[in-house]
């Protein structure tokens, strides 16, 4: 409890500093908002043109696909701000030597690392408008949503995020020894691109990959399938929960192992 | 001139040495490309196999995608040069470059080419596989090759220079660069093949510089379609105009930078 309160206080302090930085660079804020709006506008145009050509894809209508876009965008933002930013911050601090100073600080190191790179203001102010626009063009009445299916979708998405965190941490482990993992870290962008597809139509191999190397398929495609057509994807819940459990254990162990073996790669 | 080329090649080689120091970065670069390819191929296989009217042949789109994204490191289609230029201006590195005996416009080109070496090799492999799947360039299409490649080089040089110039006017030009990249990559057929778009959209796009900056060469190497001469000339007109305009913008921005700083 004491540790939790300490972490919360730390996060609040970090967010306050970040809010001041956001206000100082308003140009950055606007261009970032435009960038996110542009991405969604282009993707919706792509869906529109594709469905004019194909009718429907794997039982998904155009409306279902826009919903899939919304789910994948929410998952992407959570993993980008919650995982990618933290780990790119870690790589950067190891490279420039600041990680040594972080280890000297009397704070919970992992919490500080994740909280200091979270950027909730950037998420709320720049990503929210585009999410609201995508949400507003979905015909919600035609989607068969139930509270249970939404909960199942959220659960599978959470499993995907946990797996993604461990995967990215495993991938950047060389930074502690070799002092560089920038290109490896960029795998995040590749594994999170083009994941908008009907999960039940994925080949078996790709479904297995979604539990390990391509977790964004769980975060977006499997979550959407569970929300829209729970019967098609119920089977994925036990293996996904198991994979997420293993991912947590691996992450805890690897964090301790890496710190133990860390010998200031930047010096 | 020769000494300039030698210097630029030396810079390029120096940047490529990064992979000798960090060999795992090669694995990272390859892993990224393979993951992207796997996801894209799966997407179009599903579209081809499970779409209502079966109007799309997956192999056609997959070979197209492999070729069109294989060009990325050769023509800096991700606006990497623009990004490097923006960074150089932002962190003041440009001031150091200006006092060196090297062209400040070509400096980021040499730097980026060295950093991109693995992507160049992978791009070459991708283009070869894409051409193999689709049959490759046909004998009667060779006449298009030189003007189409020149158009592509001119247009992408112009885009990189012009977008890089934004750094003279904005501190945080990178997000704007990214949004332009998203828009342009769609308009030039990288996200969705232009031949799958409705006729009225295709007609409009062919009047813009974008298809000539990537799409024309992709269909040419694929060998299943040909660009129209009219569209190629439209691309040439855009290429020359935009390239000259981008040089003018660069000189204007540089004058401002030298006069008042950023």
Interface residues (C-beta under 8 A of the other chain):
Chain A: X25 X27 X28 X31 X32 X34 X35 X37 X38 X39 X42 X45 X46 X49 X50 X52 X53 X54 X55 X56 X57 X58 X59 X171 X174 X178 X179 X180 X181 X182 X183 X184 X185 X186 X187 X189 X190 X191 X193 X194 X195 X196 X197 X198 X201 X202 X203 X206 X209 X213 X214
Chain B: X21 X22 X24 X25 X26 X27 X28 X29 X31 X32 X33 X35 X36 X38 X39 X40 X42 X43 X45 X46 X47 X49 X50 X51 X52 X53 X55 X56 X170 X171 X172 X173 X174 X175 X176 X178 X179 X182 X183 X186 X191 X192 X196 X197 X198 X201
